[in-house]
């Protein structure tokens, strides 16, 4: 935790671009959530400071994010503008509590169950939502409609409602972002895009262009921590907070995997706790939800950060800027913030990854498209639920489909040759089967359908190899018990080999005989294939002389 002298200079310098970019990003994120931009600044101050102290991914930046901002806006869309900031503070506090609980219970390992296709579909839907949602602020046109898509259509269908000055300011900001970000001054691209149009609008006196100060008074100085208005709590807000926490945590796990972490491995659960603490503090200072930021983390790495203290120094620099220049924020024109959001959303689209997923199997395509459409047309909490459920369903479906059985034919040398599994068991022959894939309940039912049929066979013998299986569920035992009975009815036997010693001891306990029916069990040994070869020799002897 302590800063090291050898990293001090690099971290102090790296904190400057972090602070510079956090100011416009924080303001734009608040606009995206439908609240006064100052609340985004408070979050951008608290998130890096508190999160930076606790994350295991030391170069990861905890700040406002597009996904979190859209989710926040969706959660408070039905709240009046006057009460929205107070409700967001409570939402942030609740989301932080969920994240801390997830970290305490070490739930970081479960993020792997959310597929890349689902997460990419969600982030793509968020990006499109951001672009469509900012058309009103970019053009200065009034909006009406139930969803982002319908509101965007309303803006585009009525260009006569556009304010020419607002459109001009927004387009100039977009042009400056594109041009400046191609130069060495790219770190200041957002500030330039805000400053130039704002100065022109103020000097010319275009009063039709919306400004940050129009949304409410910009608070002087730093926020004072205080408990949010808990009277804003509702069951619906609690559900939105849980969905928001899930979004932030999964995205954080993805950012953590991409961020370098010298000498140590990142701990997702510790990162959960750090993000939770950052959100709790953000809620206490009237901020909005924060999470691992893809862009800010990439900038932190590119700026030469050496340790977590680069992020903390960024908060120190940002504090100095807010204390000294707070009065300038009221003049910032809103179309420039819309331009920043649109530019960030467009540049966040992962075209190469999208193309790769669309070229893979149907499962990935379905997950991508379904999550994208759900994010575009449904509340974010519902879209997240659909995405998580879809991930689990596709995982189970893929496990069931991927299950495959092969036949092993022994050689005189003691090795086995892998061949195709027969559809029907041959007469008076020992058939060794090996199974690839999951034997979880869906896989067990697939195994049941793909096992060779003993009907009509005479004294068939099956040796089923189960090496590497540490647990076997009730569905598997039901399938195997029934298969053993069917083989016995044909005058044959079923042998189960390679079973973990602990599992074999459990099955052999009194009263557990019904788990495998009349099957014979052979525990695994350190020698691969030894128990299978032993069962094969015993089965061959039994076929010759049934008394054995």
C-alpha positions as CSV (number, residue, x, y, z in Angstrom):
1,X,0.0,0.0,0.0
2,X,2.8,2.4,0.7
3,X,4.1,4.5,-2.2
4,X,7.6,3.6,-3.3
5,X,10.1,6.4,-4.0
6,X,11.3,4.8,-7.2
7,X,7.7,5.1,-8.6
8,X,6.9,8.5,-7.2
9,X,7.7,10.7,-10.2
10,X,6.1,8.4,-12.8
11,X,2.9,8.1,-10.7
12,X,2.6,11.8,-10.1
13,X,3.0,12.6,-13.8
14,X,0.6,9.8,-14.8
15,X,-2.0,11.2,-12.5
16,X,-2.2,14.5,-14.5
17,X,-3.9,13.0,-17.6
18,X,-6.1,10.9,-15.3
19,X,-7.4,14.1,-13.7
20,X,-7.8,16.0,-16.9
21,X,-9.9,13.3,-18.6
22,X,-11.9,12.5,-15.5
23,X,-13.5,15.9,-15.4
24,X,-15.2,15.9,-18.8
25,X,-15.9,12.2,-18.5
26,X,-17.5,12.6,-15.1
27,X,-19.7,15.5,-16.3
28,X,-20.8,13.6,-19.4
29,X,-21.6,10.5,-17.4
30,X,-23.9,12.5,-15.1
31,X,-25.7,14.0,-18.2
32,X,-26.1,10.4,-19.4
33,X,-27.7,9.5,-16.1
34,X,-30.0,12.5,-16.2
35,X,-28.6,14.4,-13.3
36,X,-26.5,17.6,-12.7
37,X,-23.0,17.1,-14.1
38,X,-21.5,18.0,-10.7
39,X,-22.6,14.6,-9.3
40,X,-20.4,13.0,-12.0
41,X,-17.5,15.1,-10.8
42,X,-18.0,14.0,-7.2
43,X,-18.1,10.3,-8.3
44,X,-14.9,10.8,-10.5
45,X,-13.2,12.2,-7.4
46,X,-14.3,9.5,-4.9
47,X,-14.1,6.5,-7.2
48,X,-10.4,6.6,-8.1
49,X,-9.3,7.6,-4.6
50,X,-11.2,4.9,-2.7
51,X,-11.1,2.3,-5.4
52,X,-7.4,2.9,-6.0
53,X,-6.5,2.1,-2.4
54,X,-8.2,-1.2,-2.4
55,X,-8.1,-2.9,-5.8
56,X,-5.8,-5.8,-6.4
57,X,-5.4,-4.8,-10.1
58,X,-3.2,-1.9,-9.2
59,X,-3.4,0.0,-12.5
60,X,-7.2,-0.3,-12.8
61,X,-9.1,3.0,-12.5
62,X,-12.5,3.0,-10.8
63,X,-14.5,5.9,-12.2
64,X,-17.8,6.6,-14.0
65,X,-18.6,4.3,-17.0
66,X,-20.9,4.4,-19.9
67,X,-22.6,1.1,-18.9
68,X,-23.1,2.2,-15.3
69,X,-24.4,5.6,-16.4
70,X,-27.0,4.2,-18.8
71,X,-28.0,1.7,-16.1
72,X,-28.4,4.5,-13.6
73,X,-30.4,6.6,-16.0
74,X,-32.7,3.6,-16.7
75,X,-33.2,3.0,-13.0
76,X,-34.3,6.6,-12.2
77,X,-36.1,7.4,-15.5
78,X,-39.4,7.5,-13.7
79,X,-38.2,9.8,-10.9
80,X,-38.8,13.5,-11.1
81,X,-35.9,15.7,-12.1
82,X,-35.8,17.4,-8.7
83,X,-35.6,14.1,-6.8
84,X,-33.3,12.2,-9.2
85,X,-29.9,13.2,-7.7
86,X,-31.0,12.1,-4.2
87,X,-32.4,8.8,-5.6
88,X,-29.1,8.2,-7.5
89,X,-27.1,8.6,-4.3
90,X,-29.3,5.9,-2.6
91,X,-28.9,3.7,-5.6
92,X,-25.1,4.1,-5.6
93,X,-25.0,3.3,-1.9
94,X,-27.1,0.1,-2.4
95,X,-25.1,-1.0,-5.4
96,X,-21.9,-0.5,-3.3
97,X,-23.3,-2.7,-0.5
98,X,-24.1,-5.5,-3.0
99,X,-20.5,-5.3,-4.4
100,X,-19.0,-5.5,-0.9
101,X,-21.1,-8.5,-0.1
102,X,-20.1,-10.1,-3.4
103,X,-16.4,-9.5,-2.4
104,X,-16.8,-10.9,1.1
105,X,-18.4,-14.1,-0.2
106,X,-15.7,-14.5,-2.9
107,X,-18.1,-14.4,-5.8
108,X,-15.5,-13.2,-8.2
109,X,-15.1,-16.8,-9.5
110,X,-18.6,-16.8,-10.9
111,X,-18.0,-14.0,-13.4
112,X,-16.7,-16.6,-15.8
113,X,-20.3,-17.9,-16.2
114,X,-21.2,-14.7,-18.1
115,X,-20.1,-15.4,-21.6
116,X,-18.1,-13.0,-23.7
117,X,-20.9,-13.0,-26.3
118,X,-23.5,-11.9,-23.7
119,X,-21.2,-9.2,-22.3
120,X,-20.2,-7.9,-25.8
121,X,-23.9,-7.8,-26.8
122,X,-24.7,-5.8,-23.7
123,X,-21.8,-3.3,-24.1
124,X,-22.7,-2.9,-27.8
125,X,-26.4,-2.2,-26.8
126,X,-25.2,0.3,-24.2
127,X,-23.0,2.1,-26.9
128,X,-25.9,2.3,-29.3
129,X,-28.2,3.5,-26.4
130,X,-25.7,6.3,-25.6
131,X,-25.5,7.5,-29.2
132,X,-29.3,7.5,-29.6
133,X,-29.9,9.0,-26.2
134,X,-27.6,12.0,-26.8
135,X,-29.2,13.2,-30.1
136,X,-31.6,15.4,-28.2
137,X,-28.8,17.2,-26.2
138,X,-26.7,17.4,-29.4
139,X,-29.4,19.1,-31.4
140,X,-31.2,21.0,-28.7
141,X,-34.5,19.4,-29.7
142,X,-37.2,18.4,-27.2
143,X,-37.9,14.7,-26.8
144,X,-40.8,12.5,-26.1
145,X,-41.2,8.7,-26.1
146,X,-40.9,5.6,-23.9
147,X,-37.6,4.2,-25.1
148,X,-34.3,5.6,-26.3
149,X,-35.0,4.3,-29.8
150,X,-38.4,6.0,-30.0
151,X,-37.0,9.3,-28.7
152,X,-34.1,9.2,-31.1
153,X,-36.6,8.6,-34.0
154,X,-38.6,11.5,-32.8
155,X,-35.5,13.8,-33.0
156,X,-34.4,12.6,-36.4
157,X,-37.9,12.8,-37.9
158,X,-38.3,16.4,-37.0
159,X,-35.2,18.4,-38.0
160,X,-37.2,21.6,-37.9
161,X,-37.1,21.4,-34.1
162,X,-33.3,21.4,-34.0
163,X,-31.5,24.4,-32.6
164,X,-28.8,25.5,-35.1
165,X,-26.4,26.9,-32.5
166,X,-26.6,23.7,-30.5
167,X,-26.0,21.5,-33.5
168,X,-23.1,23.7,-34.5
169,X,-21.5,23.5,-31.0
170,X,-21.9,19.7,-30.9
171,X,-20.5,19.1,-34.4
172,X,-17.5,21.4,-33.7
173,X,-16.9,19.4,-30.5
174,X,-17.1,16.1,-32.4
175,X,-14.7,17.4,-35.1
176,X,-12.2,18.6,-32.4
177,X,-12.3,15.2,-30.7
178,X,-11.5,13.5,-34.0
179,X,-8.7,15.8,-34.9
180,X,-7.1,16.4,-31.5
181,X,-7.1,12.7,-30.6
182,X,-5.0,12.0,-33.7
183,X,-2.2,14.3,-32.4
184,X,0.2,14.2,-29.4
185,X,-2.2,16.4,-27.5
186,X,-4.8,13.6,-27.5
187,X,-4.9,13.5,-23.7
188,X,-6.5,17.0,-23.7
189,X,-8.9,16.2,-26.5
190,X,-12.0,16.2,-24.3
191,X,-11.1,19.5,-22.6
192,X,-10.4,21.1,-26.0
193,X,-13.8,19.8,-27.3
194,X,-15.5,21.4,-24.3
195,X,-13.6,24.6,-24.1
196,X,-13.6,25.9,-27.7
197,X,-17.3,25.6,-28.4
198,X,-18.2,26.9,-24.9
199,X,-16.0,30.0,-25.3
200,X,-17.6,30.7,-28.7
201,X,-21.1,30.3,-27.4
202,X,-20.5,32.5,-24.4
203,X,-18.8,35.3,-26.5
204,X,-21.4,35.3,-29.2
205,X,-24.2,35.1,-26.7
206,X,-26.2,32.1,-28.1
207,X,-28.6,31.8,-25.2
208,X,-30.6,29.0,-26.9
209,X,-27.7,26.6,-26.3
210,X,-28.2,24.7,-23.0
211,X,-25.5,25.0,-20.3
212,X,-24.6,23.0,-17.3
213,X,-25.7,25.8,-15.0
214,X,-29.2,25.6,-16.4
215,X,-29.7,22.2,-14.7
216,X,-29.1,23.7,-11.3
217,X,-26.5,25.6,-9.2
218,X,-23.0,24.1,-9.4
219,X,-21.8,23.5,-5.8
220,X,-18.8,25.4,-4.6
221,X,-15.7,23.4,-3.7
222,X,-15.6,19.8,-2.5
223,X,-18.6,17.7,-1.4
224,X,-19.3,17.1,2.3
225,X,-20.1,13.4,3.1
226,X,-23.6,12.8,4.4
227,X,-26.0,10.0,4.5
228,X,-28.4,10.0,1.5
229,X,-32.1,10.3,1.9
230,X,-33.0,6.7,2.7
231,X,-36.6,7.5,2.3
232,X,-36.0,7.2,-1.4
233,X,-35.5,3.4,-0.9
234,X,-37.9,1.0,-2.7
235,X,-37.9,-2.6,-3.7
236,X,-37.7,-1.6,-7.3
237,X,-34.6,0.5,-6.5
238,X,-33.1,-2.5,-4.7
239,X,-33.5,-4.7,-7.7
240,X,-32.0,-2.0,-9.9
241,X,-29.0,-1.7,-7.6
242,X,-28.5,-5.5,-7.8
243,X,-28.5,-5.4,-11.6
244,X,-26.2,-2.4,-11.6
245,X,-23.8,-4.1,-9.3
246,X,-23.8,-7.2,-11.6
247,X,-23.0,-5.0,-14.6
248,X,-20.2,-3.1,-12.9
249,X,-18.6,-6.3,-11.4
250,X,-18.6,-8.3,-14.7
251,X,-17.2,-5.3,-16.6
252,X,-14.6,-4.9,-13.8
253,X,-13.5,-8.5,-14.2
254,X,-13.0,-8.0,-17.9
255,X,-11.0,-4.8,-17.4
256,X,-8.9,-6.6,-14.7
257,X,-8.0,-9.4,-17.2
258,X,-6.8,-6.8,-19.7
259,X,-4.8,-4.6,-17.2
260,X,-1.2,-5.4,-16.4
261,X,-0.5,-6.3,-12.8
262,X,3.2,-6.6,-12.0
263,X,4.4,-9.5,-10.0
264,X,1.0,-10.5,-8.5
265,X,-2.2,-11.9,-9.9
266,X,-5.4,-9.9,-9.7
267,X,-8.1,-11.1,-7.3
268,X,-11.6,-10.5,-8.7
269,X,-13.2,-10.7,-5.2
270,X,-10.9,-8.1,-3.8
271,X,-11.7,-5.9,-6.8
272,X,-15.4,-6.4,-6.0
273,X,-14.9,-5.1,-2.5
274,X,-12.8,-2.1,-3.7
275,X,-15.5,-1.1,-6.2
276,X,-18.1,-1.5,-3.5
277,X,-16.3,0.7,-1.1
278,X,-15.8,3.3,-3.9
279,X,-19.5,3.3,-4.6
280,X,-20.4,3.6,-0.9
281,X,-18.2,6.7,-0.6
282,X,-19.5,8.1,-3.9
283,X,-23.1,7.7,-2.5
284,X,-22.1,9.5,0.7
285,X,-20.8,12.5,-1.3
286,X,-23.8,12.7,-3.6
287,X,-22.0,11.0,-6.4
288,X,-23.2,8.4,-8.9
289,X,-22.2,4.7,-9.5
290,X,-18.6,4.0,-10.5
291,X,-16.8,0.9,-11.7
292,X,-13.7,-0.2,-13.6
293,X,-13.3,2.1,-16.6
294,X,-11.9,0.6,-19.8
295,X,-10.7,4.0,-21.2
296,X,-9.3,5.4,-18.0
297,X,-7.4,2.2,-17.2
298,X,-5.9,2.1,-20.7
299,X,-5.0,5.8,-20.3
300,X,-3.4,5.1,-16.9
301,X,-1.2,2.4,-18.4
302,X,-0.3,4.5,-21.5
303,X,0.7,7.4,-19.2
304,X,3.4,5.3,-17.6
305,X,1.7,4.5,-14.2
306,X,3.8,2.2,-12.0
307,X,1.5,1.6,-9.1
308,X,-1.9,2.2,-7.6
309,X,-0.7,5.7,-6.5
310,X,-0.9,7.0,-10.0
311,X,-4.7,6.8,-9.7
312,X,-4.6,8.4,-6.2
313,X,-2.4,11.2,-7.4
314,X,-5.0,11.7,-10.2
315,X,-7.6,12.4,-7.5
316,X,-5.3,14.9,-5.8
317,X,-4.8,16.8,-9.1
318,X,-8.6,16.7,-9.8
319,X,-9.3,18.1,-6.3
320,X,-7.0,21.0,-7.0
321,X,-8.8,21.7,-10.4
322,X,-12.2,21.5,-8.8
323,X,-11.3,23.8,-6.0
324,X,-9.7,26.4,-8.3
325,X,-12.0,26.3,-11.3
326,X,-15.4,25.2,-10.0
327,X,-17.0,28.4,-11.2
328,X,-16.2,27.7,-14.9
329,X,-18.3,24.5,-14.9
330,X,-21.6,26.4,-15.0
331,X,-20.7,27.8,-18.5
332,X,-20.0,24.4,-20.2
333,X,-22.5,23.9,-23.1
334,X,-24.4,20.6,-23.0
335,X,-24.0,19.7,-26.7
336,X,-20.2,19.3,-26.1
337,X,-20.9,16.8,-23.4
338,X,-23.2,14.9,-25.7
339,X,-20.5,15.0,-28.4
340,X,-18.0,13.4,-25.9
341,X,-20.4,10.7,-25.0
342,X,-21.2,9.9,-28.7
343,X,-17.5,9.8,-29.6
344,X,-16.7,7.6,-26.6
345,X,-19.6,5.2,-27.5
346,X,-18.6,4.9,-31.1
347,X,-14.9,4.3,-30.4
348,X,-15.8,1.7,-27.7
349,X,-17.4,-0.6,-30.3
350,X,-15.3,-3.7,-30.6
351,X,-15.7,-4.4,-34.3
352,X,-13.1,-7.1,-34.5
353,X,-14.6,-9.0,-31.6
354,X,-18.1,-8.6,-33.0
355,X,-17.0,-10.0,-36.3
356,X,-15.2,-12.9,-34.6
357,X,-18.3,-13.9,-32.6
358,X,-20.6,-13.6,-35.6
359,X,-18.4,-16.0,-37.5
360,X,-18.5,-18.6,-34.7
361,X,-21.4,-21.0,-33.8
362,X,-25.0,-20.2,-33.5
363,X,-24.9,-20.2,-29.7
364,X,-22.6,-17.2,-29.6
365,X,-24.6,-15.4,-32.3
366,X,-27.9,-15.9,-30.5
367,X,-26.4,-14.7,-27.2
368,X,-24.9,-11.6,-28.8
369,X,-28.0,-10.6,-30.7
370,X,-30.5,-11.4,-28.0
371,X,-28.6,-9.4,-25.3
372,X,-28.1,-6.5,-27.7
373,X,-31.8,-6.3,-28.5
374,X,-32.8,-6.7,-24.9
375,X,-30.4,-3.8,-23.9
376,X,-31.8,-1.6,-26.7
377,X,-35.5,-2.1,-26.0
378,X,-35.9,-3.2,-22.4
379,X,-34.9,-1.7,-19.0
380,X,-31.3,-2.4,-18.2
381,X,-32.1,-4.5,-15.1
382,X,-34.3,-6.8,-17.3
383,X,-31.6,-7.0,-20.0
384,X,-29.0,-8.0,-17.5
385,X,-31.2,-10.7,-16.1
386,X,-31.9,-12.0,-19.6
387,X,-28.2,-12.0,-20.3
388,X,-27.2,-13.9,-17.2
389,X,-30.0,-16.5,-17.7
390,X,-29.1,-16.8,-21.4
391,X,-25.4,-17.4,-20.4
392,X,-26.4,-20.2,-18.1
393,X,-28.8,-21.8,-20.6
394,X,-26.3,-21.7,-23.4
395,X,-23.6,-23.1,-21.1
396,X,-25.8,-26.1,-20.1
397,X,-26.9,-26.6,-23.7
398,X,-23.3,-26.6,-25.0
399,X,-22.2,-29.0,-22.3
400,X,-25.0,-31.4,-23.3
401,X,-24.2,-31.1,-27.0
402,X,-20.5,-31.5,-26.6
403,X,-20.8,-34.8,-24.8
404,X,-19.3,-37.6,-26.9
405,X,-18.6,-41.3,-26.2
406,X,-15.8,-43.3,-27.9
407,X,-14.8,-46.9,-27.9
408,X,-11.3,-47.9,-26.7
409,X,-9.8,-51.1,-28.2
410,X,-6.9,-52.5,-26.2
411,X,-3.6,-53.5,-27.9
412,X,-1.2,-56.2,-26.8
413,X,1.2,-53.4,-25.7
414,X,-1.3,-52.3,-23.1
415,X,-2.3,-49.1,-25.0
416,X,-5.8,-48.3,-26.2
417,X,-6.9,-47.3,-29.7
418,X,-9.8,-44.9,-29.9
419,X,-12.6,-45.8,-32.3
420,X,-16.2,-44.9,-32.9
421,X,-18.7,-46.0,-30.3
422,X,-21.2,-48.6,-31.6
423,X,-24.9,-48.0,-31.8
424,X,-25.6,-51.6,-30.5
425,X,-23.6,-53.6,-28.1
426,X,-21.9,-56.7,-29.7
427,X,-22.6,-60.2,-28.4
428,X,-20.2,-61.8,-25.9
429,X,-17.7,-58.9,-26.3
430,X,-16.2,-56.5,-23.8
431,X,-16.8,-52.9,-25.0
432,X,-14.7,-50.2,-23.4
433,X,-16.3,-46.7,-23.5
434,X,-14.7,-43.4,-22.7
435,X,-16.8,-40.2,-22.2
436,X,-15.8,-36.7,-23.2
437,X,-17.8,-33.8,-21.9
438,X,-19.8,-32.8,-18.8
439,X,-21.9,-35.3,-17.0
440,X,-23.9,-32.6,-15.2
441,X,-27.7,-33.4,-15.4
442,X,-28.2,-32.3,-19.0
443,X,-25.0,-34.2,-20.1
444,X,-26.2,-37.3,-18.3
445,X,-29.4,-37.3,-20.3
446,X,-27.3,-36.9,-23.5
447,X,-25.2,-39.8,-22.3
448,X,-28.3,-41.9,-21.8
449,X,-29.3,-41.3,-25.5
450,X,-25.8,-42.1,-26.8
451,X,-24.9,-45.2,-24.9
452,X,-24.8,-48.4,-27.1
453,X,-28.2,-50.2,-26.9
454,X,-28.1,-53.6,-25.1
455,X,-31.5,-54.7,-26.5
456,X,-31.2,-57.9,-28.5
457,X,-27.5,-58.4,-27.5
458,X,-26.3,-61.7,-25.9
459,X,-24.2,-61.4,-22.8
460,X,-22.8,-57.9,-23.6
461,X,-20.2,-56.4,-21.3
462,X,-19.5,-52.6,-21.0
463,X,-16.5,-51.0,-19.3
464,X,-17.3,-47.3,-18.8
465,X,-14.3,-45.2,-18.0
466,X,-15.0,-42.2,-15.7
467,X,-11.5,-41.0,-14.8
468,X,-11.2,-37.4,-13.7
469,X,-14.8,-37.1,-12.4
470,X,-14.7,-35.8,-8.9
471,X,-18.5,-35.6,-8.5
472,X,-21.4,-37.3,-10.1
473,X,-25.0,-36.1,-9.7
474,X,-28.2,-37.9,-9.1
475,X,-29.2,-37.8,-12.8
476,X,-26.0,-39.7,-13.7
477,X,-26.7,-42.3,-11.1
478,X,-30.2,-42.8,-12.3
479,X,-29.0,-43.2,-15.9
480,X,-26.3,-45.6,-14.9
481,X,-28.4,-47.7,-12.6
482,X,-31.0,-48.1,-15.4
483,X,-28.3,-49.0,-17.9
484,X,-26.8,-51.6,-15.6
485,X,-30.2,-53.2,-15.2
486,X,-30.7,-53.3,-19.0
487,X,-27.3,-54.9,-19.6
488,X,-28.0,-57.4,-16.8
489,X,-31.4,-58.2,-18.5
490,X,-29.4,-59.1,-21.6
491,X,-27.2,-61.4,-19.5
492,X,-24.2,-59.0,-19.4
493,X,-22.4,-56.8,-16.9
494,X,-21.5,-53.1,-16.5
495,X,-18.1,-52.1,-15.0
496,X,-17.3,-48.5,-13.9
497,X,-13.6,-47.6,-13.8
498,X,-11.4,-44.7,-13.0
499,X,-13.7,-43.5,-10.2
500,X,-12.0,-41.2,-7.7
501,X,-11.2,-43.2,-4.5
502,X,-13.3,-40.8,-2.3
503,X,-16.3,-41.1,-4.6
504,X,-15.9,-44.9,-4.8
505,X,-15.9,-45.1,-1.0
506,X,-19.0,-43.0,-0.8
507,X,-20.9,-45.1,-3.3
508,X,-19.9,-48.4,-1.6
509,X,-21.3,-47.3,1.8
510,X,-24.3,-49.3,3.1
511,X,-27.5,-48.1,1.6
512,X,-25.9,-46.5,-1.5
513,X,-25.9,-49.6,-3.6
514,X,-28.9,-48.4,-5.6
515,X,-26.8,-45.5,-6.9
516,X,-25.2,-47.7,-9.6
517,X,-27.5,-50.7,-9.6
518,X,-25.6,-53.9,-10.4
519,X,-22.5,-52.1,-11.8
520,X,-19.1,-53.1,-10.6
521,X,-16.8,-50.3,-9.3
522,X,-13.1,-49.9,-9.9
523,X,-11.3,-47.0,-8.2
524,X,-8.7,-45.0,-10.0
525,X,-5.0,-45.2,-9.3
526,X,-2.0,-43.0,-10.2
527,X,-1.4,-45.2,-13.2
528,X,-3.6,-43.9,-16.1
529,X,-5.7,-46.7,-17.5
530,X,-4.8,-49.3,-14.9
531,X,-8.3,-49.7,-13.4
532,X,-9.8,-49.9,-16.9
533,X,-7.3,-52.6,-18.0
534,X,-8.0,-54.5,-14.7
535,X,-11.8,-54.3,-15.4
536,X,-11.3,-55.4,-19.0
537,X,-9.3,-58.5,-17.9
538,X,-11.9,-59.4,-15.2
539,X,-14.7,-59.0,-17.7
540,X,-12.9,-61.1,-20.3
541,X,-12.4,-63.8,-17.7
542,X,-16.1,-63.6,-16.7
543,X,-17.2,-64.1,-20.3
544,X,-15.1,-67.3,-20.5
545,X,-16.1,-68.6,-17.1
546,X,-19.2,-66.8,-15.5
547,X,-18.4,-68.3,-12.1
548,X,-15.6,-65.7,-11.7
